[in-house]
Amino acid sequence: METSGQTVQGQERLIGDLRQVIENAEELLRNTEKYTSNLYQHARTRLEAALVAATTELARCEDEQLERMMQATLAANAAHGDLSGEARLLRAFQPSAG
C-alpha cells in the first residue's frame, strides 16, 4: 500500500514526466513545420490537439498539487499553534523532534 509520501512523489514524477513530454512534442512540432505533405500535416494536427490536452492536464495537476501544499501548510500551522509568520518561520528552522 502506498503512503501519502509515496503518492506525492509519484505525482511529482508524473508532473515532471508530463512536462518533458510536452517539451518534446513542442520541439517536434517546431522541427517539422517545413514538411507540408498531408501525412505530416495530419500527424501535426493530431499532435497539436494532444499537446493542448496535455498542457491543460498539467495545469490541473499543478493546481491540485499547489492546493494540497497550501492545505498541508494550514494544517501544520493550526497543529503547532503558529499565530504569526515569525512563529512559522522559527518552526521551519527548528530541528524536527522525531
MDAnalysis code that builds the backbone (N, CA, C; Angstrom):
import MDAnalysis as mda
import numpy as np

u = mda.Universe.empty(294, n_residues=98, atom_resindex=np.repeat(np.arange(98), 3), trajectory=True)
u.add_TopologyAttr("name", ["N", "CA", "C"] * 98)
u.add_TopologyAttr("resid", np.arange(1, 99))
u.add_TopologyAttr("resname", ["MET", "GLU", "THR", "SER", "GLY", "GLN", "THR", "VAL", "GLN", "GLY", "GLN", "GLU", "ARG", "LEU", "ILE", "GLY", "ASP", "LEU", "ARG", "GLN", "VAL", "ILE", "GLU", "ASN", "ALA", "GLU", "GLU", "LEU", "LEU", "ARG", "ASN", "THR", "GLU", "LYS", "TYR", "THR", "SER", "ASN", "LEU", "TYR", "GLN", "HIS", "ALA", "ARG", "THR", "ARG", "LEU", "GLU", "ALA", "ALA", "LEU", "VAL", "ALA", "ALA", "THR", "THR", "GLU", "LEU", "ALA", "ARG", "CYS", "GLU", "ASP", "GLU", "GLN", "LEU", "GLU", "ARG", "MET", "MET", "GLN", "ALA", "THR", "LEU", "ALA", "ALA", "ASN", "ALA", "ALA", "HIS", "GLY", "ASP", "LEU", "SER", "GLY", "GLU", "ALA", "ARG", "LEU", "LEU", "ARG", "ALA", "PHE", "GLN", "PRO", "SER", "ALA", "GLY"])
u.atoms.positions = np.array([
    [0.837, -1.181, 0.000],
    [0.000, 0.000, 0.000],
    [0.880, 1.242, 0.000],
    [0.552, 2.197, -0.838],
    [1.334, 3.429, -0.919],
    [1.027, 4.341, 0.249],
    [2.084, 4.998, 0.737],
    [1.883, 6.007, 1.766],
    [1.627, 7.343, 1.091],
    [1.228, 8.312, 1.885],
    [0.969, 9.645, 1.342],
    [2.232, 10.210, 0.687],
    [3.371, 9.982, 1.306],
    [4.637, 10.474, 0.751],
    [4.952, 9.846, -0.591],
    [4.683, 8.548, -0.704],
    [4.926, 7.867, -1.977],
    [3.979, 8.381, -3.046],
    [2.740, 8.654, -2.666],
    [1.759, 9.173, -3.618],
    [2.191, 10.534, -4.124],
    [2.630, 11.398, -3.216],
    [3.086, 12.736, -3.610],
    [4.300, 12.625, -4.526],
    [5.245, 11.754, -4.179],
    [6.427, 11.575, -5.024],
    [6.029, 11.059, -6.404],
    [5.081, 10.146, -6.445],
    [4.609, 9.627, -7.726],
    [3.952, 10.711, -8.558],
    [3.163, 11.556, -7.904],
    [2.501, 12.653, -8.610],
    [3.532, 13.663, -9.112],
    [4.534, 13.951, -8.300],
    [5.585, 14.877, -8.734],
    [6.350, 14.310, -9.922],
    [6.622, 13.006, -9.888],
    [7.316, 12.366, -11.008],
    [6.442, 12.414, -12.265],
    [5.133, 12.171, -12.088],
    [4.200, 12.228, -13.219],
    [4.165, 13.633, -13.816],
    [4.120, 14.649, -12.972],
    [4.118, 16.029, -13.457],
    [5.402, 16.320, -14.221],
    [6.531, 15.885, -13.676],
    [7.813, 16.081, -14.366],
    [7.851, 15.369, -15.704],
    [7.350, 14.131, -15.743],
    [7.313, 13.371, -16.995],
    [6.405, 14.055, -18.011],
    [5.266, 14.551, -17.552],
    [4.323, 15.229, -18.444],
    [4.949, 16.501, -19.017],
    [5.669, 17.249, -18.184],
    [6.375, 18.436, -18.678],
    [7.363, 18.060, -19.780],
    [8.104, 16.968, -19.566],
    [9.103, 16.531, -20.549],
    [8.449, 16.128, -21.862],
    [7.335, 15.416, -21.781],
    [6.616, 15.010, -23.000],
    [6.128, 16.249, -23.752],
    [5.606, 17.221, -23.040],
    [5.124, 18.448, -23.671],
    [6.273, 19.179, -24.355],
    [7.405, 19.295, -23.662],
    [8.563, 19.963, -24.268],
    [9.026, 19.242, -25.526],
    [9.066, 17.916, -25.479],
    [9.487, 17.137, -26.648],
    [8.499, 17.292, -27.798],
    [7.220, 17.297, -27.493],
    [6.197, 17.453, -28.534],
    [6.285, 18.838, -29.170],
    [6.500, 19.854, -28.343],
    [6.640, 21.212, -28.886],
    [7.853, 21.305, -29.798],
    [8.950, 20.676, -29.398],
    [10.148, 20.678, -30.239],
    [9.906, 19.933, -31.546],
    [9.214, 18.815, -31.470],
    [8.895, 18.056, -32.675],
    [8.043, 18.888, -33.628],
    [7.061, 19.591, -33.096],
    [6.229, 20.454, -33.938],
    [7.064, 21.543, -34.606],
    [7.955, 22.149, -33.847],
    [8.817, 23.204, -34.428],
    [9.708, 22.637, -35.536],
    [10.217, 21.430, -35.318],
    [11.162, 20.849, -36.268],
    [10.498, 20.244, -37.502],
    [9.182, 20.125, -37.503],
    [8.504, 19.532, -38.667],
    [7.643, 20.536, -39.417],
    [7.786, 21.820, -39.102],
    [6.987, 22.844, -39.794],
    [7.222, 22.840, -41.296],
    [8.438, 22.509, -41.711],
    [8.778, 22.591, -43.130],
    [8.172, 21.468, -43.967],
    [7.697, 20.411, -43.329],
    [7.108, 19.302, -44.066],
    [5.629, 19.601, -44.317],
    [5.256, 19.578, -45.590],
    [3.906, 20.022, -45.951],
    [3.009, 18.908, -46.496],
    [3.493, 17.676, -46.528],
    [2.640, 16.606, -47.061],
    [1.421, 16.421, -46.157],
    [0.369, 15.875, -46.740],
    [-0.859, 15.641, -45.984],
    [-0.627, 14.737, -44.778],
    [0.237, 13.741, -44.944],
    [0.522, 12.813, -43.850],
    [1.137, 13.564, -42.660],
    [2.122, 14.408, -42.945],
    [2.753, 15.195, -41.876],
    [1.760, 16.185, -41.261],
    [0.981, 16.830, -42.101],
    [0.036, 17.818, -41.581],
    [-1.020, 17.171, -40.694],
    [-1.488, 16.003, -41.095],
    [-2.470, 15.285, -40.286],
    [-1.856, 14.886, -38.932],
    [-0.649, 14.363, -38.983],
    [0.030, 13.966, -37.745],
    [0.289, 15.184, -36.858],
    [0.685, 16.289, -37.458],
    [0.935, 17.513, -36.691],
    [-0.354, 18.020, -36.032],
    [-1.448, 17.951, -36.759],
    [-2.728, 18.398, -36.213],
    [-3.123, 17.548, -35.010],
    [-2.961, 16.235, -35.131],
    [-3.280, 15.350, -34.007],
    [-2.345, 15.607, -32.827],
    [-1.076, 15.823, -33.105],
    [-0.115, 16.099, -32.035],
    [-0.429, 17.428, -31.348],
    [-0.813, 18.420, -32.128],
    [-1.180, 19.715, -31.536],
    [-2.383, 19.571, -30.604],
    [-3.365, 18.781, -31.006],
    [-4.542, 18.569, -30.161],
    [-4.158, 17.830, -28.876],
    [-3.312, 16.830, -29.005],
    [-2.853, 16.094, -27.824],
    [-2.026, 16.992, -26.918],
    [-1.265, 17.881, -27.509],
    [-0.439, 18.816, -26.741],
    [-1.304, 19.787, -25.941],
    [-2.379, 20.256, -26.544],
    [-3.306, 21.141, -25.827],
    [-3.913, 20.396, -24.638],
    [-4.327, 19.157, -24.854],
    [-4.923, 18.360, -23.772],
    [-3.894, 18.105, -22.667],
    [-2.678, 17.781, -23.047],
    [-1.634, 17.514, -22.055],
    [-1.288, 18.762, -21.261],
    [-1.236, 19.903, -21.919],
    [-0.930, 21.161, -21.241],
    [-2.040, 21.514, -20.254],
    [-3.272, 21.276, -20.641],
    [-4.409, 21.513, -19.751],
    [-4.338, 20.597, -18.541],
    [-4.042, 19.338, -18.770],
    [-3.940, 18.372, -17.674],
    [-2.773, 18.724, -16.747],
    [-1.664, 19.158, -17.306],
    [-0.519, 19.563, -16.490],
    [-0.894, 20.734, -15.589],
    [-1.580, 21.703, -16.120],
    [-2.011, 22.856, -15.321],
    [-2.941, 22.405, -14.197],
    [-3.849, 21.479, -14.494],
    [-4.763, 20.959, -13.475],
    [-3.993, 20.236, -12.373],
    [-3.034, 19.402, -12.748],
    [-2.226, 18.670, -11.768],
    [-1.415, 19.624, -10.900],
    [-0.827, 20.626, -11.526],
    [-0.045, 21.602, -10.764],
    [-0.925, 22.393, -9.806],
    [-2.116, 22.749, -10.239],
    [-3.051, 23.459, -9.360],
    [-3.438, 22.591, -8.166],
    [-3.706, 21.314, -8.415],
    [-4.061, 20.399, -7.331],
    [-2.896, 20.227, -6.359],
    [-1.695, 20.124, -6.907],
    [-0.513, 19.975, -6.064],
    [-0.327, 21.222, -5.190],
    [-0.500, 22.380, -5.765],
    [-0.381, 23.624, -5.008],
    [-1.443, 23.698, -3.917],
    [-2.664, 23.304, -4.239],
    [-3.747, 23.317, -3.245],
    [-3.428, 22.376, -2.086],
    [-2.901, 21.171, -2.402],
    [-2.527, 20.229, -1.337],
    [-1.431, 20.812, -0.455],
    [-0.461, 21.473, -1.052],
    [0.627, 22.073, -0.286],
    [0.094, 23.175, 0.628],
    [-0.821, 23.981, 0.119],
    [-1.394, 25.058, 0.923],
    [-2.206, 24.482, 2.080],
    [-2.987, 23.438, 1.821],
    [-3.777, 22.804, 2.880],
    [-2.869, 22.173, 3.940],
    [-1.782, 21.543, 3.519],
    [-0.842, 20.942, 4.471],
    [-0.181, 22.017, 5.325],
    [0.144, 23.153, 4.717],
    [0.737, 24.261, 5.464],
    [-0.239, 24.809, 6.488],
    [-1.485, 24.996, 6.079],
    [-2.502, 25.490, 7.023],
    [-2.710, 24.502, 8.161],
    [-2.739, 23.212, 7.856],
    [-2.923, 22.193, 8.891],
    [-1.741, 22.191, 9.859],
    [-0.535, 22.312, 9.340],
    [0.648, 22.344, 10.209],
    [0.637, 23.592, 11.084],
    [0.253, 24.721, 10.510],
    [0.171, 25.958, 11.298],
    [-0.829, 25.802, 12.431],
    [-1.980, 25.209, 12.136],
    [-3.006, 25.017, 13.159],
    [-2.540, 24.010, 14.218],
    [-1.908, 22.934, 13.791],
    [-1.462, 21.901, 14.723],
    [-0.393, 22.422, 15.681],
    [0.432, 23.335, 15.214],
    [1.523, 23.863, 16.033],
    [1.175, 25.203, 16.672],
    [-0.018, 25.686, 16.420],
    [-0.446, 26.945, 17.025],
    [0.332, 28.149, 16.541],
    [0.789, 28.095, 15.314],
    [1.535, 29.230, 14.736],
    [0.567, 30.363, 14.426],
    [0.635, 31.407, 15.205],
    [-0.288, 32.528, 15.023],
    [0.324, 33.667, 14.220],
    [1.611, 33.593, 13.976],
    [2.260, 34.672, 13.226],
    [3.233, 34.080, 12.216],
    [3.613, 34.908, 11.272],
    [4.611, 34.493, 10.292],
    [5.941, 34.192, 10.952],
    [6.254, 34.946, 12.004],
    [7.505, 34.721, 12.728],
    [7.512, 33.331, 13.362],
    [6.397, 32.942, 13.965],
    [6.305, 31.615, 14.587],
    [6.476, 30.518, 13.543],
    [5.879, 30.699, 12.383],
    [6.006, 29.704, 11.309],
    [7.448, 29.590, 10.837],
    [8.088, 30.724, 10.687],
    [9.473, 30.742, 10.222],
    [10.392, 30.083, 11.238],
    [10.220, 30.410, 12.506],
    [11.061, 29.816, 13.545],
    [10.861, 28.302, 13.603],
    [9.606, 27.848, 13.481],
    [9.349, 26.408, 13.492],
    [9.983, 25.722, 12.298],
    [10.004, 26.386, 11.171],
    [10.570, 25.791, 9.961],
    [12.047, 25.488, 10.113],
    [12.740, 26.250, 10.961],
    [14.183, 26.071, 11.101],
    [14.572, 25.324, 12.377],
    [13.587, 24.860, 13.133],
    [13.886, 24.052, 14.313],
    [14.127, 22.616, 13.871],
    [15.081, 21.972, 14.526],
    [15.273, 20.533, 14.197],
    [14.010, 19.773, 14.567],
    [13.606, 18.860, 13.716],
    [12.363, 18.137, 13.987],
    [12.596, 17.160, 15.121],
    [11.600, 17.054, 15.933],
    [11.661, 16.085, 17.035],
    [11.126, 14.774, 16.528],
    [11.950, 13.857, 16.326],
    [11.377, 12.660, 15.787],
    [12.280, 11.539, 15.851],
])
